[in-house]
Every structure is written in C-alpha cells, then in structure tokens.
Amino acid sequence: MSGDGESLRARSEQAIGEIAQALIDSPTLHNALQAAFGAREKALEAQQAALSALNLPSAGEVERLERRLRSFSQRLEDVEEQLDDLTREIGVLRRKMAAKAAKAADSADAA
C-alpha cells in the first residue's frame, strides 16, 4: 500500500511540474500577465491623477504627514517635560527665597 502511495505521489509531483513548466513556457500566459501588469500601472496612474484633480492626498502623502505629526508630538512632549522641570525648579527657588526672607524678618524683629 505504501508503494502505491509513493508512486501516486511521484506521478502527481511530476504532473504538477509539467503543468507548471507548460504555464511558464506559455506565450499566452506571458502576454496575459504583461497586460495585467500594464493595466494595473495605468489604473494606479489614473487613481493618482484623480486624487490630484480632487486635491486629495495620496496614501504616501498621508503616511508622511502621520510621521511628521508623530515627530511633532514627541517634540511637544519633550517641551512639556522641560516646562514641568522648570516649574519645579522655580517652586524650589521661591521656597528658598521665602525662607530667607522670613529668616531676615525674624532677625530684624529680634534686633
């Protein structure tokens, strides 16, 4: 039984190989593929022309804008963090100045 299965498998593989080779060698298939790729290219060109005529962005332009917005967002987050740091530093300085002022006032009152 195993020999029959192996034989059938070998014949199937050979038949598939022959079909594949016939398709590769087929000028009709070659011409059909060329026509399909040509039609695809023309459709893409027509799509781009339509988008341009309607003043709509292409997918590539939208992706570039998305990358720029992400970059801008990251920069804005960095600026926000720096502002938070500065706000904390100003708060520390104000407390130190208030403490010095209070100490000076206490010294003046004691004298």
Secondary structure by P-SEA (a helix, b strand, c coil): caaaaaaaaaaaaaaaaaaaaaaaacaaaaaaaaaaaaaaaaaaaaaaaaaaaaccccaaaaaaaaaaaaaaaaaaaaaaaaaaaaaaaaaaaaaaaaaaaaaaaaaaaac
